[in-house]
């Protein structure tokens, strides 16, 4: 009993002792952590990371397309709040996991509805316009998407005085081009620059990646017809490199009012890329060449009356136009990015086209190196 009383007394005395005050460490920010934007709005710059809370709010039009997922992923995982305007419910599902809960915000919009566009940009300090169409549809022509749609987005950006506007155009964009696609892209560039002079214009070359329209098109069995023997030449660029470049432009105010040409390190013709694809998938895809006078009108009616994308008349026209690079435009080098070469990544993107017999073979480039080691090369005069 005495021991129990002594123990209780000790507990009582301990309870009467005041607990020390909890000390909170005040987070200190250096002056370089505060970023002052063009409109004078301060934005706190953070290190970035999956669960960080960055100061930027970005709207990405066209985020449900091929390039859109790469820039949304990079912005959301860096802690930015990303607003994703969408048209169809099922096309945005894969973007939900790009960032933490609440980082990716979806808003339904219509490219012809000015109010829905304004609601998508009114809280943002960076706006990306990735909206584009490779072929016309019964609802949207090239002009509707590349000119009128870009004009409405630029007007909304100017109305709410958004800090940065990055407009993704296309290589060979020029108002005097024989291709309607390139012509409307050039027209759209002029329109957005007139409305918002500080627009950053980006012209990516034909892109390759997991969902591209280049490697997968050449590897598929339905890509049969061509009009120019696949002789058009361009510098293919990795979509992930373009997404990285767009992210750096958003953080760098020096890129405002600039034009960027983003292209790969080596020039290829479509025929050369098709040969690389055939080696990689260990198959030979046939390509039937038809005269332009036959294939172009046939493609026009195929695109008009079939509900699934096949080939359009303008795509046939583009087969006769090589990529032209503006020497005055900035490139990857100005963003400290080294673009990837297409031959180093074809194995990653084309494995699914191999038959089970060849599925476990190494990449084509590695097989070629192994073949060279089988032979002893000597000089003729020895």
C-alpha positions in Angstrom: 0.0 0.0 0.0 2.8 2.4 0.8 4.5 1.7 -2.5 1.3 2.3 -4.4 0.7 5.6 -2.6 4.3 6.7 -3.3 3.8 5.8 -6.9 0.6 7.8 -7.1 2.2 10.7 -5.4 5.0 10.7 -7.9 2.5 10.7 -10.7 0.6 13.5 -9.1 3.8 15.6 -8.8 4.7 14.9 -12.4 1.2 16.0 -13.6 1.7 19.4 -11.8 4.9 20.1 -13.7 4.2 22.5 -16.6 5.1 21.1 -20.0 7.6 23.0 -22.1 6.2 25.2 -24.9 6.3 23.6 -28.4 8.7 25.5 -30.7 7.7 26.0 -34.3 10.4 26.6 -36.9 9.5 29.4 -39.1 10.0 28.7 -42.8 12.3 31.2 -44.3 12.2 32.2 -48.0 14.9 33.8 -49.9 14.2 36.7 -52.2 14.9 34.6 -55.2 12.0 32.3 -54.3 9.5 35.0 -55.1 8.9 35.3 -58.9 7.3 38.6 -60.1 5.3 38.1 -63.2 4.6 40.5 -66.1 1.5 41.8 -64.4 3.2 42.3 -61.1 1.5 39.2 -59.5 4.0 37.4 -57.2 4.3 33.6 -57.5 6.1 31.5 -55.0 8.6 29.2 -56.8 9.0 25.8 -55.2 11.4 22.9 -55.7 8.6 20.8 -57.2 7.6 17.2 -56.7 4.5 15.0 -56.7 2.9 16.4 -53.6 4.3 19.9 -53.6 2.1 23.0 -54.0 3.5 25.3 -56.7 2.4 28.8 -57.3 1.5 28.4 -61.0 -2.0 27.7 -62.3 -1.9 26.6 -66.0 -4.6 26.0 -68.5 -3.9 23.5 -71.3 -6.2 23.6 -74.2 -5.9 20.4 -76.3 -4.6 18.5 -73.3 -6.5 15.3 -74.3 -4.4 15.0 -77.5 -1.1 13.4 -78.2 1.2 16.2 -77.0 -1.1 17.4 -74.2 -0.6 14.5 -71.8 3.2 15.1 -71.7 2.9 18.8 -70.7 0.0 18.1 -68.2 2.1 15.3 -66.6 5.1 17.5 -66.2 3.2 20.5 -64.8 1.0 18.5 -62.4 3.8 16.4 -60.9 5.7 19.7 -60.3 2.9 20.9 -58.0 1.1 23.2 -60.5 -2.6 23.4 -60.6 -3.6 22.4 -64.2 -6.9 23.3 -65.7 -7.9 20.9 -68.5 -10.7 22.0 -70.8 -12.3 19.0 -72.4 -15.0 18.1 -74.9 -15.6 14.4 -74.4 -15.8 12.8 -71.0 -13.9 9.6 -72.0 -10.9 11.4 -73.5 -9.7 12.9 -70.2 -9.6 9.9 -67.9 -5.9 9.2 -68.3 -5.1 12.7 -67.1 -6.6 12.3 -63.7 -3.6 10.5 -62.3 -1.1 13.1 -63.6 -1.0 14.9 -60.3 -2.3 14.6 -56.7 -6.0 15.0 -55.9 -7.1 18.5 -56.8 -4.0 19.4 -58.9 -5.8 18.6 -62.2 -9.1 20.4 -62.6 -11.4 19.5 -65.5 -13.8 22.0 -67.2 -16.1 21.2 -70.0 -15.8 23.7 -72.9 -16.7 24.3 -76.5 -14.2 26.0 -78.9 -17.1 28.1 -80.3 -18.3 29.1 -76.8 -16.4 32.2 -75.7 -17.8 32.1 -72.1 -16.5 28.5 -71.5 -13.1 29.5 -72.8 -13.0 32.5 -70.5 -14.0 30.4 -67.5 -11.1 28.1 -68.2 -8.4 30.9 -68.3 -9.6 33.5 -65.8 -7.7 32.0 -62.8 -4.5 31.0 -64.7 -1.2 32.7 -65.1 0.0 30.4 -67.9 -2.1 29.3 -70.9 -1.1 26.7 -73.5 -3.0 26.3 -76.8 -2.3 22.8 -78.2 -5.6 22.6 -80.1 -5.0 21.3 -83.6 -6.5 19.0 -86.2 -4.6 16.9 -88.8 -7.7 16.5 -90.9 -11.0 18.4 -91.3 -14.3 17.0 -90.0 -17.9 17.7 -90.6 -18.0 19.9 -87.5 -14.7 21.7 -87.7 -12.7 22.9 -90.6 -9.0 23.8 -90.4 -10.0 27.5 -90.2 -12.4 26.8 -87.4 -9.7 25.2 -85.2 -6.4 26.9 -86.2 -7.7 30.4 -86.7 -11.1 31.1 -85.1 -10.5 28.9 -82.1 -7.0 30.3 -81.5 -8.4 33.8 -81.8 -11.0 33.2 -79.1 -8.4 31.7 -76.7 -6.0 34.7 -77.3 -8.9 37.2 -76.7 -9.7 35.5 -73.4 -6.0 35.5 -72.4 -5.8 39.2 -73.2 -9.1 40.0 -71.5 -8.0 38.5 -68.1 -4.4 39.8 -68.5 -2.8 36.3 -68.2 1.0 36.5 -67.7 2.0 33.9 -70.4 0.4 32.5 -73.5 2.2 29.7 -75.3 0.7 28.8 -78.7 1.7 25.5 -80.3 1.6 25.9 -84.1 3.3 23.5 -86.7 6.5 23.2 -88.7 6.2 24.9 -92.2 3.5 27.2 -90.9 3.1 29.9 -93.5 0.1 31.8 -95.0 1.4 31.2 -98.6 1.7 27.4 -98.2 0.0 25.2 -100.8 -1.2 23.0 -97.8 -4.4 24.3 -96.1 -3.1 22.9 -92.8 0.1 24.8 -92.9 -1.7 27.9 -94.3 -4.2 28.1 -91.4 -1.4 27.4 -88.9 0.5 30.5 -90.2 -2.7 32.5 -90.2 -3.4 31.5 -86.6 0.1 32.6 -85.6 -0.4 36.1 -87.0 -3.9 36.4 -85.3 -2.7 35.5 -81.8 0.4 37.8 -82.1 -1.9 40.7 -83.1 -4.2 40.1 -80.1 -1.5 39.2 -77.6 2.0 40.4 -78.8 3.8 38.5 -76.0 2.7 35.1 -77.3 5.4 32.4 -77.4 4.9 30.5 -80.7 6.2 26.9 -80.9 6.6 25.0 -84.1 7.4 21.3 -83.4 8.5 19.0 -86.2 6.6 15.7 -86.8 6.6 14.0 -83.3 7.1 10.4 -82.3 6.1 8.7 -79.1 3.7 6.1 -77.7 0.6 7.5 -79.4 2.2 9.2 -82.4 1.0 9.4 -86.0 4.4 8.6 -87.4 5.9 5.3 -86.2 2.6 3.6 -85.5 1.2 4.7 -88.9 4.2 3.3 -90.7 4.0 0.0 -88.7 0.3 -0.5 -89.2 -1.1 -2.7 -92.0 -3.6 -0.1 -93.2 -1.1 2.5 -94.3 -0.9 1.4 -97.9 -1.1 4.4 -100.2 1.4 7.2 -100.8 1.7 9.8 -103.6 5.4 10.9 -103.4 7.2 7.6 -102.8 7.5 8.9 -99.2 10.3 11.3 -100.2 9.3 14.3 -98.0 12.1 15.1 -95.5 11.9 16.4 -92.0 13.6 16.3 -88.6 11.4 14.0 -86.3 11.3 15.0 -82.7 10.5 13.2 -79.5 7.2 14.2 -77.9 8.7 14.1 -74.4 11.4 16.6 -75.5 8.7 18.9 -76.7 6.8 18.6 -73.5 9.9 19.4 -71.5 10.5 22.5 -73.7 7.0 23.7 -73.1 7.4 23.4 -69.4 10.6 25.4 -69.4 9.0 28.1 -71.5 6.3 28.5 -68.8 8.9 29.2 -66.1 11.1 31.4 -68.2 9.8 34.9 -69.0 12.6 35.5 -71.5 10.8 33.2 -73.9 7.8 35.6 -74.2 7.4 37.1 -77.7 9.8 34.5 -79.1 9.3 31.8 -81.8 10.8 28.4 -81.3 11.4 25.7 -83.9 11.6 22.3 -82.1 13.1 19.6 -84.3 15.3 16.5 -83.9 19.0 16.1 -84.4 18.9 14.3 -87.8 16.9 14.7 -91.0 15.0 11.7 -92.5 12.7 11.0 -95.3 9.5 9.0 -94.6 11.0 6.2 -96.7 14.0 6.0 -94.5 11.9 6.0 -91.3 9.7 3.2 -92.9 12.9 1.2 -93.5 13.9 1.6 -89.8 10.4 0.6 -88.7 10.5 -2.6 -90.9 13.8 -3.6 -89.3 12.5 -3.0 -85.8 9.2 -5.0 -86.2 10.9 -7.7 -88.3 8.2 -7.3 -91.0 7.9 -5.7 -94.4 5.0 -3.2 -94.9 3.9 -2.6 -98.4 3.4 1.0 -99.6 1.7 1.5 -103.0 2.5 4.8 -104.8 -0.4 6.4 -106.6 -0.3 9.6 -108.7 -1.3 12.7 -106.8 -4.1 13.4 -109.3 -5.7 10.1 -108.2 -4.9 9.8 -104.5 -5.8 13.4 -103.5 -9.5 13.3 -104.7 -9.9 9.8 -103.4 -8.6 10.8 -100.0 -11.0 13.8 -100.0 -14.0 11.5 -100.3 -12.7 8.9 -97.9 -12.2 11.6 -95.3 -15.6 13.1 -96.0 -17.8 10.0 -95.9 -16.0 7.7 -93.4 -16.4 8.5 -89.8 -13.0 7.0 -88.7 -9.8 8.8 -89.7 -8.1 7.4 -92.8 -6.3 10.0 -95.0 -7.3 13.4 -96.1 -6.6 15.4 -99.3 -4.4 17.8 -97.4 -2.3 15.1 -95.9 -1.5 14.0 -99.5 -0.6 17.6 -100.3 1.8 17.7 -97.4 3.7 14.6 -98.7 5.2 16.9 -101.3 6.4 19.6 -98.9 9.8 19.2 -97.1 10.3 20.8 -93.6 11.7 24.3 -93.8 13.4 25.7 -90.6 13.3 29.4 -89.9 16.9 30.4 -89.2 15.8 33.3 -87.0 13.8 31.1 -84.6 15.1 29.7 -81.4 15.6 26.0 -80.9 16.2 23.4 -78.2 19.7 24.7 -77.7 18.3 27.9 -76.3 16.4 25.9 -73.6 19.4 23.7 -72.8 17.7 20.6 -74.1 19.4 17.9 -76.1 16.8 16.2 -78.3 16.7 12.5 -78.6 17.4 10.7 -81.9 14.6 8.5 -83.3 16.6 5.4 -83.9 17.4 5.1 -80.2 13.7 4.8 -79.2 12.0 2.8 -82.0 12.4 -0.4 -80.1 10.5 1.0 -77.1 7.5 2.2 -79.2 7.3 -0.6 -81.8 7.7 -3.8 -79.8 4.0 -4.5 -79.9 4.1 -4.9 -83.7 6.4 -7.8 -83.6 5.1 -11.4 -83.9 5.7 -13.7 -81.0 8.5 -15.4 -82.9 10.6 -12.3 -82.8 9.3 -10.5 -79.7 12.3 -11.3 -77.5 14.9 -10.2 -80.1 17.1 -7.2 -79.1 16.7 -3.8 -80.8 17.6 -3.6 -84.5 20.7 -1.5 -83.9 22.0 -4.0 -81.4 21.4 -6.9 -83.8 23.3 -5.0 -86.6 26.3 -4.6 -84.2 26.3 -8.3 -83.5 26.2 -9.1 -87.2 29.2 -6.8 -87.8 31.3 -8.7 -85.2 30.9 -11.9 -87.2 33.1 -10.6 -90.0 36.7 -9.6 -90.0 37.3 -6.4 -92.0 40.7 -6.1 -93.7 42.1 -3.5 -96.1 42.3 -4.4 -99.7 46.1 -3.7 -100.0 47.0 -6.1 -97.2 
